[in-house]
C-alpha cells in the first residue's frame, strides 16, 4: 500500500509538472507525518479535538509553531492553529529555517505551489516576486525547498501546511526559507514584509523548535529563556543570545523576523498557548528531548509591552551582599565567590546588569552585561568582580580600599524598539543603537548626570557606538530603549 501511494504521488506530480507548473512535492510525508490522506486527516482531527487553549478574541498577527514530527509536536502546534478557525486569512507567509543547506539570506520559492497529501497550496507569485525585489538578502529560488542530492528534503515549512489546510478554507502561500539567521537578515526580511503587507488578511508564521537533545529539566530551563524573551518582546537580546548559542531554537531567525514584522503590523502581546517537549509523549524518553512552543502574537489594545522591573528590598540586599562578597573574595583571596542558589525567581531569571563602585563619592569602576546571559545573581557577582578588577579606566581595587567601597546595581529591563524618539524619556530610559556591527549603549542615569536633553542623548549614544552623531535618523539604524532598576548602598 505504501509503495502504491508513493508511486501514485510521483505520477501525480509529474502530471502537474508536464502541465507547465512547478509544484514542490511533499518530501517528508510518510516520515514527519502520514502520507495517506485518510490517516493524516484522522491524526489531525484527533489533535484538534483535544485543544485546550482559550479562544483568542483579539486579532492574531502571527504565530510561532514547532515543526517536529506530528507524533511529537502535533499536540502543541494545533493549539496555535486552532485559533485560526473562523478568521478571514487569505495569505500565509511561512518563515522557516534551512536544516541541511546553508546559504546567505532568504530563499522565496520560485514555483507555483507546495503539495501535501491533502492537496496543493498555491504560491502567491506576485507577492513572492515583490518580496524578492525588496532586499539583496531575499531572492527567488528553489534553494532550501528542493530535495538535495543526498536525498534529504527540508521539513520545517512543509509540515505546517496540513495544519493550515485543516483550518483555513482557502489561502495562498508565501514560502520563505532562511539559509542563515543573522540579525541583519531578519531585519531585512521583516522590513520587506512590512512594506508589502497592507491588509489584515495576511498571517505570518515562524516555524521553530526550541532546545535540542538535553535532559528534560535542562531543556525546560533553556526553553523558558526563549519563551520569556518572546513574551517580553525582547527580540534584540533573543537574537544575540541565539547567535552566541547561549539559548537554543533551530528557527530562532524566523522567530526574530516574525516578531519584528508583527511589531510593525501592530502586535502588542506574545501569548504562550502551550509548551511541551518530546519527553511528554510516548515512549517518554526524557534523557534527550526537543522543546516545542505554540505562541500567538496578537494586537491587544488593553495590553502594553511594559518593561518595568522591580525587586523587593530583601532581593536588593541579597544582590548587594553578593556583589560585595564577590569583590572582597576576589581582591583579598583571589577566589571566585560561589553564592548559594537563591529561592526567589527574580534572581534566577537571566537579566543584564551593571555594578558601579564608588569610593568617597568618586567613581571607582563600572562594568556590566547588557544582554541577559546569566541568572541575575550570577551576573551581579561577575560584573562586580569585573568592575573592581578590569575597568580600563582604573587600576584594580586594592585590599586597603575594600571597606571604603560603596556598591550600586542597575538591573536592565528587556529592550524595546523605538519607533518614535519622542517616547524616549530622560531619567527613565537608557538607549542602545545598532548599525551593522556598531553598537553603543548608555544607561538611564547618564543623561541625567550630564544634563542632556533628548537630542543630545541620542547623539551621544551614536558617538558611543562610533557612528555619526545623527546616525539615529538613518533607516539602517535600530534604536532600542530600556529602563534600569537602580539601587545601592548610598
N, C-alpha and C positions, 0 to 999 in steps of 0.2 A: 504493500500500500504506500509506504513512504517513497519507494522508488518511483511509483506511478505519479505521485504528487509532484516530485521534483522534475520528472520528465515533462509532465503537463505544464508546469510553471515555465520551464525553459522554452517550450514551444510557444506558449502564450506570449512571452516577452519578445521572442524572436519575431512573431507576427506583428506586434506593435512596432518594433524597430523597422520592419520592412515597409510599414506604412509611412515612414518618414519621421517618426517621433523618436526622441531619445528618452527612454524610460529607465530609471535606475531600479534594477530588480531587488527584491528582498534578499540580502546576503546573510542574514543571521536567523531567518525563520527556520525553525527546527532545532535551534540551539538556545538562543536567548528567549524565544517564545515559540509557541506551537506553529507549525507550518500548515496544519489542517485548519481551514476556516471555522469549521464547526467546533473543534476543540478549543481554538483560540477564543471564539465567542463565549463558550461556556466558562472558560477561565476568567475572562473579563467580567462576565455577569456575576460570577462569584465574588470577585474583588469589590465591585461596585455595591453589591448587596450588603457588604459589611462596612461601608464607610461610616465613620463616627464623627468626623469634624463638623462643627456647627456651620450652617449655611452663611456665607458672607453676603451681606446686603449691599455693601459698597462696591463701586466699580473696581474690577480687577485689571491692573495694567500689565502684570507679568507674573510668571510662575517660575519656581525653581523646583526641579524634579530629578529623581535619580534615573540612571539608565542601565542598571544591572539587569540580569535575567529576571523574568517575571516571577518565578517561584521565590526569589529572594527579596525583590524590591517592589513587586507589583502592588502589594497591600499598602505600601507607603505612597507610591506615585498616584494611585487613584484618589487619595484624599485631596490632592490638588485638582486633578482632572474632573472630579465630581462637581467642583464648584463652577464649571463651565456650562453645565446643562441649563438650557433656557436662556443663555446670554447670546446677544447678537454679535458674534465674532465671525468675520468673513475672511480674514487673512491671519496667518500664524507665522511669525518669524521664529525659527528654532536656531539657537546658537549652541553648538556642541563642540567638544574637543576632539582632536585627532589623536588616537592612541598609538597608531602604528606608523604614520607618515609625517615626518617633520617638514614644515615649510614656513616661510615667512608670511605673516599676515593671515587674511581670511579668504577662504575659497567659497564662493557662492555657486551652487550647482548650475551648470550651463545647459541643462536638459529641460525636458518638457514635464516630467513627472517622477514621483517616487512611488514605487509599488509595494504593497504588502499583501498578505493572503486575503485581506478584506477589500482589496481594490487598489486603484491608483489615485494618488493625490496630485492634482495639477499644480505645477510650479507657476507662481506669478512672475512670468518672464520680464514683463515691463518693469516691475519693481526691482527685480534682481539686476537688470541692466543698469537701472538708475543708481542702485546701491554701489555697484562696482565702479561707477564713474566718480564717486564722491571722494575717494582716497586712493593713494598708491599702495596702501596696505590691504585693499579689498580688490578682488579680481574674480571674473567669471572663469570657472574651470570645473573639471570633474576630479580634481586633486582632493584627496580626503574622502571622496564619495565613492570612487570606483574600487573594485576588488584589486588588491595588489598582486604582483607576480607570485608571491609566496602563498597565495590563496586566501589571505586574510581580508576581511571587509569591515569597515567601520560600523559599529553598532550604536554609538551614542545618539545619533539623530534618528536612525531608522526605528528604534524601539519605541519612540514617542508617538509614532503615527497611529498604531492601532488604538491607543487610548483616545486620541483625538477623533478618530473615525467613529468611535462608540459614543462620543459626547457631543460632537458638532454635526449638524445635518449636512452642511456644505461649507468648504473653506478652501482657499488657495494657500500654497506653502512658499515660504522663502527659506531655503535650506542653507545654513551657513556653518562651515567647519573652520574652527580656529586651528591653524597649524602651529602657532606659538601664542603664548598668553601674556605678553608683556603689557604693562600699564598703558603704554602709548598705543598699542594695537587695540586694546579695549576701548580706549578713549576715542580713537579714530572711528571704530565701528559704531559706538554709541552716538557720536555726533552725526554720523551719516544717517543713521536710523531716525534720529530726532528731526533731521531736515526733511525726511521723506514721509514720516507718519503724520498725516494731517487729519485723521479721523479717529473715532472712538471704537472702531470695529476691528482694530488690529491688536493682537496679543503677542507678547514676546515671551519666549520660553528659554530658560537656561537649563541645559542638560548637564548634570554633575552628580557623581557620587562623592562621598566625603573620604575619611581616612581609610587606608588600606592595610590589612593584614597585621593588625595589632591585637593583643589580648583584649577581651571585651571591655574591661574597665578603662584601660588606656585609650581605647577607641572612643568611648563615650566622652572622656575628658578632652581629647583633641577635637572631636566634633562639636562640642559645646562652644569652643572658642570661635569656630567659624560661624555657627548659628548666632552667637551673641553679636558678632561683628555685623552680620546682616541685619539683625533686629535693631542694633544701634545705628544702622545706616552708615557705618564707617568703612566704605569701600576702599578708601585710600590705604589705611593700615591693613585691611584684608588683603589687598593686592601685594603690599610689601611683605607681609608675613608668609603668604603663599609662595611668592617668588624666592624668598630666602629659605623655604622649606621648613619653617618653624611650624606652620599649620599645613593641613592637607585637604585638598579637594581636586580631583582629577579634572574637573571642569571649573576650576576657580576663575579662569579668564572669562568664560561665559557668564558666570555669576556676577563678576565685577562689571562687565559691559552691560548686562541686563539691569543692574542697579542704577548705573549711570543714565541709561536711556529712560528707565522708569521714572527716575527723579525729574528729568526734563519734561516728561509727559504728565507730571502731576502727582505721582505716587508719594504718599507721606508715611506709610507704615509697612513694615515687613512682618507678616504674621506666620508663625510656625503652626502647621496643621498636623504634622506627625513626624516623629523621629524614631528610627529603629536601626538595627544593623542585622547582618546576615546570621548572627548568633541567636536571633529571636525566632528563626524558623527552622524546621527540620533540615538536617539532623542535629541542630542545636550545638554545632561546634563553636565554642567560644574562645578557642585558642588563637585563631587568626580570622578576624572579621572585617567586613567592609561596612562603612556607615552610610545611611541614607536619610535625607530630609525632604519633606514636601513643604514648600513655603509659598505664600501669595504676597505679592507687592500690590498694595491697594491704595486707592485715593480715598482717604478718610478725612472729611472736613473737621471732625472732632478730635483728630489725633495730631499732635505736634511732635516732631522728632526732637524731643528735649534732650539736651546734653548735660543737664545738671547732675553733678555727682557730689555726694556728701559722705562724711564719715562721722561716726559718733565720737564724743570726747574720749571714750575708752579706746576706740580704734586709733585715734590720733596719737594718744600717749603710747600705745603699743608700737606704732611705727617710729615715733621719735626715739623710743628706747632701743629699737633695733638699729637705727641709724647711729646713735651714739656708741652702742656696744660694738658695732662693726668697725667703726673708725678707731676706737680705743684698742681693740684687739689687734687690728692691722698695724697700727703705729707702734704699740708697746711690745707686741709679741710676734709680729709678722705672721699672723694666723688669720684664716678666714672664719668669721663667725658663722655658726650654724644654728640659727634660731629654730625654736620649736614651731611646727606647723600650726598656724592659728586656727581657731574654730570658726571665726567669722568669714562668711563667704566673700565679703567685700575685699578682704585682704588676700584672698586666694584667687581672685579674678585678675587676669592679665590686664595691666594698666601701664601706660607711660608715666614717668615721674621724674622730677628733678629734686636734688638735695642741695641746699645752699648753706654754706658755712660762713659765719661771721666771727670776727674777733675784735672785741671792744668797738662794735658798731661798724667795722670795716669788712668788706668782702674778703674772704679767705679761700673761697673755692666754690664752684657751682658746675655740676655736670648732671646730665640726665639721659634717660631713654625717651625719645619722642614716640616710639612705637610700643605697643603693648606686647612685649616679647617674653615676659615672665610674670608669674604671680606678683601682685603688688608688694608683698612683704619682702620678697627676694629682690625685686627691682630696687626698693629703697635701700636694702643692705648693700647692693652692688654699687649703686651710683653714689652713695655716701662715701664708700671707700675710694671711688674714683675722684670725687671732689676733693678729698683730703690728700690724695697722692699723685694725681695725674692731670690736674688742671694746668695747662701750659702757661698760664699767666702767673703762677705762683710756685714757689718751692714747696716740696711736700711738707705736710704738717709734722712738727717735732713733738716729742713726748711732753716737753715742758709747756706746750700750748694746749694740751688736751682739755684741761679744766676751764680754760678761758673760752672755748668754742661754744657758739650757740647754733642751733640747728633749725632750719626751715625746710618744709617739704611742700612741693607743688605736685598734686596728682592731676594728670591731664584727662580731660573728657575725651570721648570719641571725636573725630574730626568731621566737620560738616562743610560741604562745598558751598562757596559764597557765590550766589547768583546776583546779588545786589550789594555793592560795597556800603550803601547807606545803612545796611543792617549791622555793620560792624560797630560795636560799642566799646569805646575806650574804657578801660578798667575792668571790663568783663571778658573780652575776647583776646586770645592770642592768635597769631597768624602764621600760616605756613604757605609758602609759594613754591611751585614746581614748574619748571620748563625743561623738557628733556631730562638731562642728568643733573641739572642745577636745582638745589633745594635750599631754602632758607627758612628759619623759624625764629620767632620772638615770642616770649612769654607775655601774658596779660599785664604783668607788673611793669614791664619795660616802658611802654609809652607814658604810663602814669608818672614814673620816676623821672622821665626825661621831659615831661610837659609837652608831649607831641599831640597834635591833632590827628584826625583820621588819615588825611592825605600823607602827612609826614610819616605816620606809622606804616602805611603801605609802601612808601618809597624806601624806608629803612629796612623793611623786610626784603624788598628786592635787592638792596645793597648787601644784605646778609647772605643772599644766595649768589652774589657775584653777577647779578643781572643789571641792566639799565634801570634807572630809578623809576621809570614809568612802565616797566615791563608788566605790571599788574593789569594794564589795559590791553595787553596783547591777547588775542584769541587763542594763542597756543599755550598760554599760561593757565595753570589751575591754581585757584586760591581757596584755601580752607581756613576756617576759624575753629577755635576750641576754647574751652574755659579751663581754669585751673583752680582746684580746691586747695587753698594755701593755708597752712597752719604751722606754728613753730613754738619755740621756747621763749620768744620775746614777750 
